[in-house]
Amino acid sequence: MEVAALNREYRPIQNPKSKIQNVLVVEGLRKAFRTPAGAALEVLRDISLTVRAGEMVCVLGPSGSGKSTLLHLVGGLDTADGGEIKLGEFDIARARGAKLAGFRNSQVGFVFQFHHLLPDLTAAENVSMPLLINRIPRQDATARALLMLERVGLKDYSSQRIGLLSGGEQQRVAIARACITRPALILADEPTGNLDVSAGDQVGELLASFCRDEGSAVLLATHNERLASLCDRRLILSRGRLQEQSSAH
């Protein structure tokens, strides 16, 4: 398969040029955890939100407010106690097993504070992994990985093992890996949390560029005001409730 054909195969589930389509729709989402004493601690209470194609939305809130939990539920990494989570027509909240894993691997890109790259593999091998899991031939997966690394400014580091890269470089590799399938939704959980200001700015600009150029919806959790300033909308999560912050801020 040629790289051009690979690009056509992996495109978002929504029109990448449209900002009027809701890629992500969350309604009435609830999640509670049990305390050591056995009481139920409500982390998310009746959460509803939408994120459109080509839109970058951030969730702000104090540590422990449930931002990571929200992203994990939206991405199908955890199960909710109630509510709806739909990515396009796919019902994430009710999907299980191989069906959920396959959809998530092709349509959702994850960027975490701790990048979760495989240290014994090269940058190109890490980036190509989602395509290999989707049974794309290795040659084609590697070709696209090289293009993605070039896009994030790491063309000359493709054969470098992850452990030899700086923190900022590793996070750029993680972004390339998250975006290689051209997912409908990118979820970023404190993606600049361990980076200095310069590296954090690079990460923010890369996420914004994929949002604009590929039409991916981006939902991120952050404490970083510089990163939040790049977003189209800001949501505040506090005491289990989510509300939109006024544009005046």
HELIX and SHEET records of a PDB file:
HELIX    1   1 VAL A    3  GLU A    9  1                                   7    
HELIX    2   2 LYS A   67  VAL A   74  1                                   8    
HELIX    3   3 GLY A   97  GLN A  107  1                                  11    
HELIX    4   4 ALA A  123  ILE A  133  1                                  11    
HELIX    5   5 ARG A  138  ARG A  151  1                                  14    
HELIX    6   6 LYS A  155  TYR A  157  5                                   3    
HELIX    7   7 ILE A  162  LEU A  164  5                                   3    
HELIX    8   8 GLY A  167  CYS A  179  1                                  13    
HELIX    9   9 VAL A  197  GLU A  214  1                                  18    
HELIX   10  10 GLU A  225  ALA A  228  1                                   4    
SHEET    1   A 4 ALA A  40  ARG A  52  0                                        
SHEET    2   A 4 ASN A  22  ARG A  34 -1                                        
SHEET    3   A 4 GLY A  82  LEU A  87 -1                                        
SHEET    4   A 4 PHE A  90  ASP A  91 -1                                        
SHEET    1   B 6 VAL A 108  PHE A 112  0                                        
SHEET    2   B 6 LEU A 185  ASP A 189  1                                        
SHEET    3   B 6 ALA A 217  ALA A 221  1                                        
SHEET    4   B 6 MET A  56  LEU A  60  1                                        
SHEET    5   B 6 ARG A 233  SER A 238  1                                        
SHEET    6   B 6 ARG A 241  GLU A 244 -1                                        
END                                                                             
